[in-house]
Amino acid sequence: MKITVEDNNIIMEEASSFDIEQILECGQCFHYEKLKDKDYVVVARRHLLHIEQTEDKVIFYDTDKKTFDTVWKPYFDLDCDYAKIKKWLVQNEHSILKKDGVLKEAVTAYSGIRILNQDFFETLISFIISQNKQIPHIKQIVNTLSVKYGDPAGEVCGNTYHHFPTLEQLCKVSENELRLCKTGFRAPYIVAACEKLVQDAELEERLKKASSKEVLDELMQIKGVGSKVASCVALFSLSKCDAFPVDVWIQRIMEKIYFDREAQKSEIISLALELYGSYGGYAQQYLFYYARENRVKI
């Protein structure tokens, strides 16, 4: 990876395992807007980014080197060797099952995916919202909450963007007001999550040091947070890369390629741990995107 600074833009060349469309569109984040092909606006970590990818470079517009190093480099997980991870996943699956499965095809087709390191609070609320919702609807609700209750983040191409509300800001929003933002039955769950974080100010720091099981156990004590939401929060904001969220797409693809029958979520998670170990979260993202894009059915 080669980094240069040009007219207050960061130019990243020779970037392997990086496809901005795959990274943002694979269901792990919701606070972004697509301007055109491989040209996006991202609001994250209290920063606003206009990012565009061409065939041979990635441009971080209006970004200085310090912001790139401290915000976007960790956010996009740029210090992680994804080539090594993908090789291990495919070889390990083969060594256990004695065959090259769909995972190899998924890794090849969507080799540009990276797991984002997102804000804990925003990730928790976003995935509470995500329950029984399609990605466009989730994005719409996240944007509505940000515009109504978050701080302005700035402008890109004449459009104004807002940060996701902070805990302090969202705590002031009533359950009824949340329902007006189309959160539906999730409104009381959002209120409960905010109350939990106010009561336990050390929760995030404690969870960062905890095991994945401990993270899931604690997060699932929050009203409305099940194993899938807890696993997503663990994976996308707490660096628990063995977490393996199971939604309808993952259930379908795992049943299709490994079970050839309907399987319990507990069976799927157990097999994922055996096959992928500490890299389960990476496998999940490749398989999720593959299943969704190919409309996999069992």
Salt bridges, closest charged atoms under 4 A:
ASP19 OD2 - LYS38 NZ 2.76
GLU21 OE2 - LYS34 NZ 3.94
GLU21 OE1 - LYS38 NZ 3.84
ASP39 OD2 - LYS36 NZ 2.56
ASP39 OD1 - HIS50 NE2 2.70
GLU52 OE2 - LYS36 NZ 3.78
ASP69 OD2 - LYS65 NZ 2.87
ASP79 OD1 - LYS73 NZ 3.65
ASP100 OD1 - HIS94 ND1 3.38
ASP100 OD2 - LYS104 NZ 3.68
GLU122 OE2 - HIS31 ND1 3.17
ASP151 OD2 - ARG46 NH2 3.01
GLU175 OE2 - ARG179 NH2 3.09
ASP200 OD2 - ARG206 NH2 2.52
GLU204 OE2 - LYS208 NZ 3.51
GLU205 OE2 - LYS208 NZ 3.41
ASP217 OD2 - LYS213 NZ 2.82
GLU218 OE2 - ARG206 NH2 2.48
GLU267 OE2 - ARG261 NH2 2.80
GLU293 OE2 - ARG292 NH2 3.43
